[in-house]
């Protein structure tokens, strides 16, 4: 359910692929304020997971920056 809420909040806020990137905090705030008032940790985890190409079959969010690595790389 969190995935749907995040995607709908991003669509409703105008975050589209043909526009410039936005901070993830804006997406989290829109989702938490309008659709998921249960805390931001699950929303952040969902955003990161949707941006990782190895996590889902098709990445649903175009992540810009560091979104983790598929292996157990040391820091």
N, CA, C and O atoms as a Maestro MAE file, in Angstrom:
{
 s_m_m2io_version
 :::
 2.0.0
}

f_m_ct {
 s_m_title
 :::
 protein
 m_atom[300] {
  # First column is atom index #
  i_m_mmod_type
  r_m_x_coord
  r_m_y_coord
  r_m_z_coord
  i_m_residue_number
  s_m_chain_name
  s_m_pdb_residue_name
  s_m_pdb_atom_name
  i_m_atomic_number
  :::
  1 25 0.800 -1.210 0.000 1 A "UNK " " N  " 7
  2 3 0.000 0.000 0.000 1 A "UNK " " CA " 6
  3 2 0.840 1.271 0.000 1 A "UNK " " C  " 6
  4 15 0.415 2.286 -0.551 1 A "UNK " " O  " 8
  5 25 2.020 1.234 0.606 2 A "UNK " " N  " 7
  6 3 2.844 2.446 0.653 2 A "UNK " " CA " 6
  7 2 3.315 2.808 -0.752 2 A "UNK " " C  " 6
  8 15 3.390 3.989 -1.090 2 A "UNK " " O  " 8
  9 25 3.631 1.820 -1.566 3 A "UNK " " N  " 7
  10 3 4.088 2.087 -2.926 3 A "UNK " " CA " 6
  11 2 3.034 2.870 -3.712 3 A "UNK " " C  " 6
  12 15 3.343 3.858 -4.378 3 A "UNK " " O  " 8
  13 25 1.800 2.414 -3.621 4 A "UNK " " N  " 7
  14 3 0.721 3.103 -4.341 4 A "UNK " " CA " 6
  15 2 0.545 4.522 -3.838 4 A "UNK " " C  " 6
  16 15 0.340 5.445 -4.626 4 A "UNK " " O  " 8
  17 25 0.624 4.699 -2.535 5 A "UNK " " N  " 7
  18 3 0.442 6.033 -1.965 5 A "UNK " " CA " 6
  19 2 1.557 6.974 -2.398 5 A "UNK " " C  " 6
  20 15 1.304 8.138 -2.706 5 A "UNK " " O  " 8
  21 25 2.784 6.476 -2.421 6 A "UNK " " N  " 7
  22 3 3.914 7.312 -2.843 6 A "UNK " " CA " 6
  23 2 3.770 7.688 -4.313 6 A "UNK " " C  " 6
  24 15 3.933 8.853 -4.674 6 A "UNK " " O  " 8
  25 25 3.466 6.715 -5.157 7 A "UNK " " N  " 7
  26 3 3.325 7.000 -6.586 7 A "UNK " " CA " 6
  27 2 2.169 7.963 -6.853 7 A "UNK " " C  " 6
  28 15 2.288 8.858 -7.690 7 A "UNK " " O  " 8
  29 25 1.064 7.785 -6.152 8 A "UNK " " N  " 7
  30 3 -0.063 8.692 -6.357 8 A "UNK " " CA " 6
  31 2 0.256 10.094 -5.852 8 A "UNK " " C  " 6
  32 15 -0.112 11.081 -6.489 8 A "UNK " " O  " 8
  33 25 0.934 10.187 -4.722 9 A "UNK " " N  " 7
  34 3 1.308 11.507 -4.196 9 A "UNK " " CA " 6
  35 2 2.270 12.209 -5.147 9 A "UNK " " C  " 6
  36 15 2.168 13.419 -5.353 9 A "UNK " " O  " 8
  37 25 3.203 11.458 -5.729 10 A "UNK " " N  " 7
  38 3 4.135 12.059 -6.676 10 A "UNK " " CA " 6
  39 2 3.405 12.515 -7.937 10 A "UNK " " C  " 6
  40 15 3.688 13.589 -8.467 10 A "UNK " " O  " 8
  41 25 2.475 11.706 -8.411 11 A "UNK " " N  " 7
  42 3 1.690 12.089 -9.589 11 A "UNK " " CA " 6
  43 2 0.830 13.308 -9.292 11 A "UNK " " C  " 6
  44 15 0.755 14.237 -10.096 11 A "UNK " " O  " 8
  45 25 0.184 13.300 -8.134 12 A "UNK " " N  " 7
  46 3 -0.700 14.395 -7.753 12 A "UNK " " CA " 6
  47 2 0.064 15.702 -7.538 12 A "UNK " " C  " 6
  48 15 -0.490 16.783 -7.737 12 A "UNK " " O  " 8
  49 25 1.323 15.610 -7.135 13 A "UNK " " N  " 7
  50 3 2.138 16.802 -6.887 13 A "UNK " " CA " 6
  51 2 2.828 17.318 -8.140 13 A "UNK " " C  " 6
  52 15 3.434 18.389 -8.116 13 A "UNK " " O  " 8
  53 25 2.743 16.574 -9.225 14 A "UNK " " N  " 7
  54 3 3.344 17.028 -10.470 14 A "UNK " " CA " 6
  55 2 4.766 16.546 -10.690 14 A "UNK " " C  " 6
  56 15 5.471 17.091 -11.540 14 A "UNK " " O  " 8
  57 25 5.207 15.538 -9.948 15 A "UNK " " N  " 7
  58 3 6.540 14.970 -10.171 15 A "UNK " " CA " 6
  59 2 6.427 13.986 -11.328 15 A "UNK " " C  " 6
  60 15 5.939 12.868 -11.164 15 A "UNK " " O  " 8
  61 25 6.886 14.417 -12.496 16 A "UNK " " N  " 7
  62 3 6.752 13.608 -13.699 16 A "UNK " " CA " 6
  63 2 8.125 13.379 -14.319 16 A "UNK " " C  " 6
  64 15 9.062 14.123 -14.028 16 A "UNK " " O  " 8
  65 25 8.260 12.363 -15.168 17 A "UNK " " N  " 7
  66 3 9.561 12.076 -15.786 17 A "UNK " " CA " 6
  67 2 10.065 13.179 -16.704 17 A "UNK " " C  " 6
  68 15 11.274 13.307 -16.901 17 A "UNK " " O  " 8
  69 25 9.173 13.973 -17.265 18 A "UNK " " N  " 7
  70 3 9.602 15.010 -18.202 18 A "UNK " " CA " 6
  71 2 9.967 16.320 -17.508 18 A "UNK " " C  " 6
  72 15 10.288 17.300 -18.179 18 A "UNK " " O  " 8
  73 25 9.923 16.350 -16.204 19 A "UNK " " N  " 7
  74 3 10.278 17.554 -15.444 19 A "UNK " " CA " 6
  75 2 11.563 17.322 -14.673 19 A "UNK " " C  " 6
  76 15 12.086 16.208 -14.642 19 A "UNK " " O  " 8
  77 25 12.072 18.378 -14.049 20 A "UNK " " N  " 7
  78 3 13.344 18.261 -13.332 20 A "UNK " " CA " 6
  79 2 13.178 17.444 -12.051 20 A "UNK " " C  " 6
  80 15 12.069 17.250 -11.554 20 A "UNK " " O  " 8
  81 25 14.313 16.973 -11.533 21 A "UNK " " N  " 7
  82 3 14.301 16.182 -10.307 21 A "UNK " " CA " 6
  83 2 13.895 17.046 -9.115 21 A "UNK " " C  " 6
  84 15 14.088 18.262 -9.118 21 A "UNK " " O  " 8
  85 25 13.340 16.406 -8.115 22 A "UNK " " N  " 7
  86 3 12.957 17.097 -6.882 22 A "UNK " " CA " 6
  87 2 13.552 16.330 -5.702 22 A "UNK " " C  " 6
  88 15 13.892 15.154 -5.825 22 A "UNK " " O  " 8
  89 25 13.670 16.989 -4.588 23 A "UNK " " N  " 7
  90 3 14.191 16.345 -3.383 23 A "UNK " " CA " 6
  91 2 13.220 15.263 -2.917 23 A "UNK " " C  " 6
  92 15 12.004 15.409 -3.042 23 A "UNK " " O  " 8
  93 25 13.771 14.183 -2.381 24 A "UNK " " N  " 7
  94 3 12.909 13.111 -1.893 24 A "UNK " " CA " 6
  95 2 12.105 13.555 -0.678 24 A "UNK " " C  " 6
  96 15 11.034 13.010 -0.413 24 A "UNK " " O  " 8
  97 25 12.608 14.536 0.059 25 A "UNK " " N  " 7
  98 3 11.867 15.028 1.225 25 A "UNK " " CA " 6
  99 2 10.532 15.647 0.814 25 A "UNK " " C  " 6
  100 15 9.565 15.579 1.572 25 A "UNK " " O  " 8
  101 25 10.466 16.246 -0.369 26 A "UNK " " N  " 7
  102 3 9.190 16.800 -0.841 26 A "UNK " " CA " 6
  103 2 8.191 15.694 -1.121 26 A "UNK " " C  " 6
  104 15 7.013 15.816 -0.788 26 A "UNK " " O  " 8
  105 25 8.661 14.607 -1.736 27 A "UNK " " N  " 7
  106 3 7.773 13.477 -1.996 27 A "UNK " " CA " 6
  107 2 7.307 12.843 -0.698 27 A "UNK " " C  " 6
  108 15 6.141 12.475 -0.556 27 A "UNK " " O  " 8
  109 25 8.228 12.718 0.247 28 A "UNK " " N  " 7
  110 3 7.880 12.122 1.537 28 A "UNK " " CA " 6
  111 2 6.880 13.008 2.271 28 A "UNK " " C  " 6
  112 15 5.921 12.504 2.855 28 A "UNK " " O  " 8
  113 25 7.093 14.311 2.248 29 A "UNK " " N  " 7
  114 3 6.182 15.227 2.937 29 A "UNK " " CA " 6
  115 2 4.789 15.195 2.314 29 A "UNK " " C  " 6
  116 15 3.790 15.191 3.033 29 A "UNK " " O  " 8
  117 25 4.716 15.173 0.988 30 A "UNK " " N  " 7
  118 3 3.414 15.099 0.324 30 A "UNK " " CA " 6
  119 2 2.699 13.799 0.660 30 A "UNK " " C  " 6
  120 15 1.498 13.798 0.931 30 A "UNK " " O  " 8
  121 25 3.437 12.692 0.644 31 A "UNK " " N  " 7
  122 3 2.834 11.400 0.941 31 A "UNK " " CA " 6
  123 2 2.369 11.334 2.386 31 A "UNK " " C  " 6
  124 15 1.249 10.908 2.667 31 A "UNK " " O  " 8
  125 25 3.226 11.753 3.296 32 A "UNK " " N  " 7
  126 3 2.887 11.668 4.714 32 A "UNK " " CA " 6
  127 2 1.769 12.651 5.072 32 A "UNK " " C  " 6
  128 15 0.911 12.335 5.897 32 A "UNK " " O  " 8
  129 25 1.770 13.816 4.472 33 A "UNK " " N  " 7
  130 3 0.755 14.806 4.794 33 A "UNK " " CA " 6
  131 2 -0.623 14.479 4.260 33 A "UNK " " C  " 6
  132 15 -1.629 14.825 4.880 33 A "UNK " " O  " 8
  133 25 -0.681 13.814 3.115 34 A "UNK " " N  " 7
  134 3 -1.978 13.591 2.472 34 A "UNK " " CA " 6
  135 2 -2.481 12.154 2.503 34 A "UNK " " C  " 6
  136 15 -3.690 11.926 2.543 34 A "UNK " " O  " 8
  137 25 -1.561 11.168 2.487 35 A "UNK " " N  " 7
  138 3 -2.018 9.803 2.254 35 A "UNK " " CA " 6
  139 2 -1.512 8.767 3.249 35 A "UNK " " C  " 6
  140 15 -2.121 7.704 3.369 35 A "UNK " " O  " 8
  141 25 -0.438 9.029 3.956 36 A "UNK " " N  " 7
  142 3 0.161 7.993 4.805 36 A "UNK " " CA " 6
  143 2 0.690 8.628 6.095 36 A "UNK " " C  " 6
  144 15 1.897 8.845 6.206 36 A "UNK " " O  " 8
  145 25 -0.169 8.930 7.071 37 A "UNK " " N  " 7
  146 3 0.276 9.640 8.280 37 A "UNK " " CA " 6
  147 2 0.859 8.721 9.344 37 A "UNK " " C  " 6
  148 15 0.562 8.892 10.526 37 A "UNK " " O  " 8
  149 25 1.675 7.759 8.957 38 A "UNK " " N  " 7
  150 3 2.204 6.788 9.914 38 A "UNK " " CA " 6
  151 2 3.708 6.898 10.112 38 A "UNK " " C  " 6
  152 15 4.318 5.959 10.622 38 A "UNK " " O  " 8
  153 25 4.317 7.987 9.736 39 A "UNK " " N  " 7
  154 3 5.757 8.133 9.888 39 A "UNK " " CA " 6
  155 2 6.454 8.124 8.548 39 A "UNK " " C  " 6
  156 15 5.903 7.670 7.545 39 A "UNK " " O  " 8
  157 25 7.688 8.638 8.544 40 A "UNK " " N  " 7
  158 3 8.392 8.806 7.277 40 A "UNK " " CA " 6
  159 2 9.367 7.688 6.951 40 A "UNK " " C  " 6
  160 15 9.821 7.607 5.810 40 A "UNK " " O  " 8
  161 25 9.710 6.823 7.894 41 A "UNK " " N  " 7
  162 3 10.719 5.788 7.640 41 A "UNK " " CA " 6
  163 2 10.274 4.823 6.548 41 A "UNK " " C  " 6
  164 15 11.061 4.488 5.662 41 A "UNK " " O  " 8
  165 25 9.041 4.379 6.599 42 A "UNK " " N  " 7
  166 3 8.568 3.442 5.580 42 A "UNK " " CA " 6
  167 2 8.465 4.113 4.214 42 A "UNK " " C  " 6
  168 15 8.640 3.459 3.186 42 A "UNK " " O  " 8
  169 25 8.183 5.407 4.197 43 A "UNK " " N  " 7
  170 3 8.087 6.121 2.921 43 A "UNK " " CA " 6
  171 2 9.468 6.275 2.297 43 A "UNK " " C  " 6
  172 15 9.632 6.068 1.095 43 A "UNK " " O  " 8
  173 25 10.467 6.639 3.109 44 A "UNK " " N  " 7
  174 3 11.839 6.736 2.595 44 A "UNK " " CA " 6
  175 2 12.324 5.377 2.085 44 A "UNK " " C  " 6
  176 15 12.914 5.299 1.007 44 A "UNK " " O  " 8
  177 25 12.085 4.315 2.843 45 A "UNK " " N  " 7
  178 3 12.501 2.978 2.408 45 A "UNK " " CA " 6
  179 2 11.829 2.596 1.096 45 A "UNK " " C  " 6
  180 15 12.460 1.994 0.227 45 A "UNK " " O  " 8
  181 25 10.581 2.934 0.948 46 A "UNK " " N  " 7
  182 3 9.863 2.635 -0.284 46 A "UNK " " CA " 6
  183 2 10.428 3.413 -1.463 46 A "UNK " " C  " 6
  184 15 10.594 2.857 -2.549 46 A "UNK " " O  " 8
  185 25 10.724 4.693 -1.263 47 A "UNK " " N  " 7
  186 3 11.306 5.497 -2.341 47 A "UNK " " CA " 6
  187 2 12.646 4.941 -2.791 47 A "UNK " " C  " 6
  188 15 12.915 4.848 -3.989 47 A "UNK " " O  " 8
  189 25 13.480 4.574 -1.840 48 A "UNK " " N  " 7
  190 3 14.796 4.025 -2.180 48 A "UNK " " CA " 6
  191 2 14.636 2.708 -2.916 48 A "UNK " " C  " 6
  192 15 15.322 2.466 -3.909 48 A "UNK " " O  " 8
  193 25 13.745 1.861 -2.443 49 A "UNK " " N  " 7
  194 3 13.553 0.556 -3.077 49 A "UNK " " CA " 6
  195 2 13.013 0.715 -4.501 49 A "UNK " " C  " 6
  196 15 13.399 -0.039 -5.394 49 A "UNK " " O  " 8
  197 25 12.131 1.682 -4.718 50 A "UNK " " N  " 7
  198 3 11.580 1.889 -6.058 50 A "UNK " " CA " 6
  199 2 12.603 2.493 -7.013 50 A "UNK " " C  " 6
  200 15 12.408 2.431 -8.227 50 A "UNK " " O  " 8
  201 25 13.685 3.074 -6.504 51 A "UNK " " N  " 7
  202 3 14.716 3.659 -7.364 51 A "UNK " " CA " 6
  203 2 15.852 2.689 -7.662 51 A "UNK " " C  " 6
  204 15 16.642 2.935 -8.573 51 A "UNK " " O  " 8
  205 25 15.952 1.602 -6.922 52 A "UNK " " N  " 7
  206 3 17.048 0.646 -7.117 52 A "UNK " " CA " 6
  207 2 16.708 -0.313 -8.256 52 A "UNK " " C  " 6
  208 15 15.674 -0.980 -8.207 52 A "UNK " " O  " 8
  209 25 17.559 -0.392 -9.278 53 A "UNK " " N  " 7
  210 3 17.245 -1.262 -10.418 53 A "UNK " " CA " 6
  211 2 17.306 -2.748 -10.098 53 A "UNK " " C  " 6
  212 15 16.720 -3.545 -10.831 53 A "UNK " " O  " 8
  213 25 17.986 -3.151 -9.040 54 A "UNK " " N  " 7
  214 3 18.083 -4.561 -8.691 54 A "UNK " " CA " 6
  215 2 16.992 -4.985 -7.702 54 A "UNK " " C  " 6
  216 15 16.853 -6.172 -7.409 54 A "UNK " " O  " 8
  217 25 16.231 -4.041 -7.197 55 A "UNK " " N  " 7
  218 3 15.240 -4.347 -6.178 55 A "UNK " " CA " 6
  219 2 13.901 -4.777 -6.784 55 A "UNK " " C  " 6
  220 15 13.272 -5.721 -6.305 55 A "UNK " " O  " 8
  221 25 13.478 -4.096 -7.817 56 A "UNK " " N  " 7
  222 3 12.230 -4.418 -8.507 56 A "UNK " " CA " 6
  223 2 12.532 -4.754 -9.959 56 A "UNK " " C  " 6
  224 15 13.610 -4.431 -10.459 56 A "UNK " " O  " 8
  225 25 11.605 -5.388 -10.628 57 A "UNK " " N  " 7
  226 3 11.822 -5.723 -12.033 57 A "UNK " " CA " 6
  227 2 12.013 -4.461 -12.872 57 A "UNK " " C  " 6
  228 15 12.902 -4.403 -13.721 57 A "UNK " " O  " 8
  229 25 11.183 -3.460 -12.633 58 A "UNK " " N  " 7
  230 3 11.285 -2.180 -13.332 58 A "UNK " " CA " 6
  231 2 11.385 -1.067 -12.298 58 A "UNK " " C  " 6
  232 15 10.499 -0.942 -11.454 58 A "UNK " " O  " 8
  233 25 12.443 -0.249 -12.339 59 A "UNK " " N  " 7
  234 3 12.518 0.882 -11.399 59 A "UNK " " CA " 6
  235 2 11.357 1.849 -11.650 59 A "UNK " " C  " 6
  236 15 11.115 2.259 -12.785 59 A "UNK " " O  " 8
  237 25 10.659 2.199 -10.604 60 A "UNK " " N  " 7
  238 3 9.487 3.061 -10.732 60 A "UNK " " CA " 6
  239 2 9.807 4.529 -10.509 60 A "UNK " " C  " 6
  240 15 9.023 5.401 -10.884 60 A "UNK " " O  " 8
  241 25 10.965 4.811 -9.894 61 A "UNK " " N  " 7
  242 3 11.368 6.175 -9.587 61 A "UNK " " CA " 6
  243 2 12.774 6.374 -10.127 61 A "UNK " " C  " 6
  244 15 13.631 5.506 -9.962 61 A "UNK " " O  " 8
  245 25 13.016 7.499 -10.765 62 A "UNK " " N  " 7
  246 3 14.346 7.823 -11.269 62 A "UNK " " CA " 6
  247 2 15.135 8.486 -10.150 62 A "UNK " " C  " 6
  248 15 15.013 9.690 -9.924 62 A "UNK " " O  " 8
  249 25 15.940 7.703 -9.456 63 A "UNK " " N  " 7
  250 3 16.715 8.227 -8.340 63 A "UNK " " CA " 6
  251 2 17.955 8.957 -8.811 63 A "UNK " " C  " 6
  252 15 18.651 8.492 -9.713 63 A "UNK " " O  " 8
  253 25 18.230 10.081 -8.213 64 A "UNK " " N  " 7
  254 3 19.415 10.856 -8.545 64 A "UNK " " CA " 6
  255 2 20.291 10.904 -7.308 64 A "UNK " " C  " 6
  256 15 19.893 11.452 -6.280 64 A "UNK " " O  " 8
  257 25 21.487 10.329 -7.404 65 A "UNK " " N  " 7
  258 3 22.384 10.311 -6.255 65 A "UNK " " CA " 6
  259 2 22.637 8.895 -5.779 65 A "UNK " " C  " 6
  260 15 22.552 7.947 -6.560 65 A "UNK " " O  " 8
  261 25 22.944 8.751 -4.509 66 A "UNK " " N  " 7
  262 3 23.304 7.468 -3.938 66 A "UNK " " CA " 6
  263 2 22.066 6.768 -3.397 66 A "UNK " " C  " 6
  264 15 21.431 7.246 -2.457 66 A "UNK " " O  " 8
  265 25 21.732 5.641 -3.994 67 A "UNK " " N  " 7
  266 3 20.600 4.849 -3.542 67 A "UNK " " CA " 6
  267 2 21.033 3.441 -3.171 67 A "UNK " " C  " 6
  268 15 20.260 2.495 -3.323 67 A "UNK " " O  " 8
  269 25 22.265 3.290 -2.685 68 A "UNK " " N  " 7
  270 3 22.735 1.992 -2.227 68 A "UNK " " CA " 6
  271 2 23.408 1.196 -3.319 68 A "UNK " " C  " 6
  272 15 23.541 1.655 -4.453 68 A "UNK " " O  " 8
  273 25 23.832 -0.009 -2.961 69 A "UNK " " N  " 7
  274 3 24.479 -0.908 -3.907 69 A "UNK " " CA " 6
  275 2 23.910 -2.309 -3.719 69 A "UNK " " C  " 6
  276 15 23.427 -2.641 -2.637 69 A "UNK " " O  " 8
  277 25 23.963 -3.139 -4.769 70 A "UNK " " N  " 7
  278 3 23.350 -4.463 -4.674 70 A "UNK " " CA " 6
  279 2 24.119 -5.439 -3.793 70 A "UNK " " C  " 6
  280 15 23.534 -6.395 -3.284 70 A "UNK " " O  " 8
  281 25 25.411 -5.220 -3.603 71 A "UNK " " N  " 7
  282 3 26.208 -6.141 -2.801 71 A "UNK " " CA " 6
  283 2 26.427 -5.653 -1.389 71 A "UNK " " C  " 6
  284 15 25.919 -4.605 -0.990 71 A "UNK " " O  " 8
  285 25 27.182 -6.419 -0.647 72 A "UNK " " N  " 7
  286 3 27.535 -6.030 0.717 72 A "UNK " " CA " 6
  287 2 28.884 -5.329 0.701 72 A "UNK " " C  " 6
  288 15 29.864 -5.842 1.241 72 A "UNK " " O  " 8
  289 25 28.932 -4.169 0.086 73 A "UNK " " N  " 7
  290 3 30.173 -3.415 -0.017 73 A "UNK " " CA " 6
  291 2 30.524 -2.788 1.323 73 A "UNK " " C  " 6
  292 15 29.644 -2.287 2.023 73 A "UNK " " O  " 8
  293 25 31.804 -2.812 1.687 74 A "UNK " " N  " 7
  294 3 32.195 -2.132 2.928 74 A "UNK " " CA " 6
  295 2 32.103 -0.616 2.749 74 A "UNK " " C  " 6
  296 15 32.234 -0.116 1.632 74 A "UNK " " O  " 8
  297 25 31.881 0.108 3.827 75 A "UNK " " N  " 7
  298 3 31.751 1.570 3.702 75 A "UNK " " CA " 6
  299 2 33.040 2.258 3.319 75 A "UNK " " C  " 6
  300 15 33.069 3.481 3.182 75 A "UNK " " O  " 8
  :::
 }
 m_bond[299] {
  # First column is bond index #
  i_m_from
  i_m_to
  i_m_order
  :::
  1 1 2 1
  2 2 3 1
  3 3 4 2
  4 3 5 1
  5 5 6 1
  6 6 7 1
  7 7 8 2
  8 7 9 1
  9 9 10 1
  10 10 11 1
  11 11 12 2
  12 11 13 1
  13 13 14 1
  14 14 15 1
  15 15 16 2
  16 15 17 1
  17 17 18 1
  18 18 19 1
  19 19 20 2
  20 19 21 1
  21 21 22 1
  22 22 23 1
  23 23 24 2
  24 23 25 1
  25 25 26 1
  26 26 27 1
  27 27 28 2
  28 27 29 1
  29 29 30 1
  30 30 31 1
  31 31 32 2
  32 31 33 1
  33 33 34 1
  34 34 35 1
  35 35 36 2
  36 35 37 1
  37 37 38 1
  38 38 39 1
  39 39 40 2
  40 39 41 1
  41 41 42 1
  42 42 43 1
  43 43 44 2
  44 43 45 1
  45 45 46 1
  46 46 47 1
  47 47 48 2
  48 47 49 1
  49 49 50 1
  50 50 51 1
  51 51 52 2
  52 51 53 1
  53 53 54 1
  54 54 55 1
  55 55 56 2
  56 55 57 1
  57 57 58 1
  58 58 59 1
  59 59 60 2
  60 59 61 1
  61 61 62 1
  62 62 63 1
  63 63 64 2
  64 63 65 1
  65 65 66 1
  66 66 67 1
  67 67 68 2
  68 67 69 1
  69 69 70 1
  70 70 71 1
  71 71 72 2
  72 71 73 1
  73 73 74 1
  74 74 75 1
  75 75 76 2
  76 75 77 1
  77 77 78 1
  78 78 79 1
  79 79 80 2
  80 79 81 1
  81 81 82 1
  82 82 83 1
  83 83 84 2
  84 83 85 1
  85 85 86 1
  86 86 87 1
  87 87 88 2
  88 87 89 1
  89 89 90 1
  90 90 91 1
  91 91 92 2
  92 91 93 1
  93 93 94 1
  94 94 95 1
  95 95 96 2
  96 95 97 1
  97 97 98 1
  98 98 99 1
  99 99 100 2
  100 99 101 1
  101 101 102 1
  102 102 103 1
  103 103 104 2
  104 103 105 1
  105 105 106 1
  106 106 107 1
  107 107 108 2
  108 107 109 1
  109 109 110 1
  110 110 111 1
  111 111 112 2
  112 111 113 1
  113 113 114 1
  114 114 115 1
  115 115 116 2
  116 115 117 1
  117 117 118 1
  118 118 119 1
  119 119 120 2
  120 119 121 1
  121 121 122 1
  122 122 123 1
  123 123 124 2
  124 123 125 1
  125 125 126 1
  126 126 127 1
  127 127 128 2
  128 127 129 1
  129 129 130 1
  130 130 131 1
  131 131 132 2
  132 131 133 1
  133 133 134 1
  134 134 135 1
  135 135 136 2
  136 135 137 1
  137 137 138 1
  138 138 139 1
  139 139 140 2
  140 139 141 1
  141 141 142 1
  142 142 143 1
  143 143 144 2
  144 143 145 1
  145 145 146 1
  146 146 147 1
  147 147 148 2
  148 147 149 1
  149 149 150 1
  150 150 151 1
  151 151 152 2
  152 151 153 1
  153 153 154 1
  154 154 155 1
  155 155 156 2
  156 155 157 1
  157 157 158 1
  158 158 159 1
  159 159 160 2
  160 159 161 1
  161 161 162 1
  162 162 163 1
  163 163 164 2
  164 163 165 1
  165 165 166 1
  166 166 167 1
  167 167 168 2
  168 167 169 1
  169 169 170 1
  170 170 171 1
  171 171 172 2
  172 171 173 1
  173 173 174 1
  174 174 175 1
  175 175 176 2
  176 175 177 1
  177 177 178 1
  178 178 179 1
  179 179 180 2
  180 179 181 1
  181 181 182 1
  182 182 183 1
  183 183 184 2
  184 183 185 1
  185 185 186 1
  186 186 187 1
  187 187 188 2
  188 187 189 1
  189 189 190 1
  190 190 191 1
  191 191 192 2
  192 191 193 1
  193 193 194 1
  194 194 195 1
  195 195 196 2
  196 195 197 1
  197 197 198 1
  198 198 199 1
  199 199 200 2
  200 199 201 1
  201 201 202 1
  202 202 203 1
  203 203 204 2
  204 203 205 1
  205 205 206 1
  206 206 207 1
  207 207 208 2
  208 207 209 1
  209 209 210 1
  210 210 211 1
  211 211 212 2
  212 211 213 1
  213 213 214 1
  214 214 215 1
  215 215 216 2
  216 215 217 1
  217 217 218 1
  218 218 219 1
  219 219 220 2
  220 219 221 1
  221 221 222 1
  222 222 223 1
  223 223 224 2
  224 223 225 1
  225 225 226 1
  226 226 227 1
  227 227 228 2
  228 227 229 1
  229 229 230 1
  230 230 231 1
  231 231 232 2
  232 231 233 1
  233 233 234 1
  234 234 235 1
  235 235 236 2
  236 235 237 1
  237 237 238 1
  238 238 239 1
  239 239 240 2
  240 239 241 1
  241 241 242 1
  242 242 243 1
  243 243 244 2
  244 243 245 1
  245 245 246 1
  246 246 247 1
  247 247 248 2
  248 247 249 1
  249 249 250 1
  250 250 251 1
  251 251 252 2
  252 251 253 1
  253 253 254 1
  254 254 255 1
  255 255 256 2
  256 255 257 1
  257 257 258 1
  258 258 259 1
  259 259 260 2
  260 259 261 1
  261 261 262 1
  262 262 263 1
  263 263 264 2
  264 263 265 1
  265 265 266 1
  266 266 267 1
  267 267 268 2
  268 267 269 1
  269 269 270 1
  270 270 271 1
  271 271 272 2
  272 271 273 1
  273 273 274 1
  274 274 275 1
  275 275 276 2
  276 275 277 1
  277 277 278 1
  278 278 279 1
  279 279 280 2
  280 279 281 1
  281 281 282 1
  282 282 283 1
  283 283 284 2
  284 283 285 1
  285 285 286 1
  286 286 287 1
  287 287 288 2
  288 287 289 1
  289 289 290 1
  290 290 291 1
  291 291 292 2
  292 291 293 1
  293 293 294 1
  294 294 295 1
  295 295 296 2
  296 295 297 1
  297 297 298 1
  298 298 299 1
  299 299 300 2
  :::
 }
}
